[in-house]
């Protein structure tokens, strides 16, 4: 769930966030704001997500892929790319 949805707001940038979460999880086999050995409760994970940033180190993927996923997971929806911008990237 995107940070803005936690505040009761939703827009198309929430879907960009969701795609970023899915791509991160597919690449790393873990969620972007948790750790496999973490015992954080859901409220604690939400606080961690609001603070950001997530760790994308040692994914083994290209700099371009890591960069676009990081951009998709920016806390501020206005700082995330649009789907049109994503589709125009060479990495896609």
N, C-alpha and C positions, 0 to 999 in steps of 0.2 A: 504494500500500500504506500503510495507516494506521500511525502510530507504534507502537501496541500490537501490531500484527501483526509488526513488526520484532523485538519482544521475545518472539514466540512465543505471543501471546495473541490471541484473537478473540472478539468479541461483536457484538451488533446495532449498537453504536455505530461499529463498523468499516464497516458498510454506510452509515451516515450520512456518514462521512468520504468514502467512495467517491462518493456522490451529490454531495457538495460539490465534489469534484475535477471531476466530469463537468460540473456546472453552471458552474463557474469556466472550464473549458476551452471550453465552448460559448459563453460570453459574451465571452471575451477572446482566443480562438484560441491560448492558451498554457497550459501547466501552472502551477499556483499557486506552485510552489517552484523554478521555473527561469526563465531569461530566454532569449528567442529567439536571442540572439547569444552565449549562454553556452557555454563548452566544458567545463563541469563534468562530471566523471565520475559514475557512479552513486553510489559511496560519498560523494562530495562533495555530491551532491544530497540524499542521505539525511541527512547532517549538517546541511545547510541547513534541511531539513524539521523536524528535531528542534529546531533553534533557533527556527524561526518568526520573525516572522510573515511572511505573504506580502503582496504588494502588490495591492490591489484598486482602485487609483486609476485614474481615467480610463476606467472601463468603460462609462460612458454609461447605466447602469442605475439604477433607483430605489434610494434609501437602504435601503428595506426588503429588496430583493433582495440588495444587497451585504451587509447586516447578517446575513441568514440564512445566506448562504454563508460568511461569516466565522465564524459560530457553528458551522457544520458542520465547519469545518476547525480547530477548537481542538485543541491537542495532547492535552489530558486528555480521555479519552472521557466522563468524568462531567460535563464542562462543555458537551458537545454536546447539542443537542435530541434528543428521541426522534422517531420518525416520526409519532406521534400529535400531538405538539406542532407539528411542521412542517405537518401537514395542517390544523391548526386556525388557521393564520395567514391573514390577509386577503390577503396577496400570492399565496397559492396559489390 
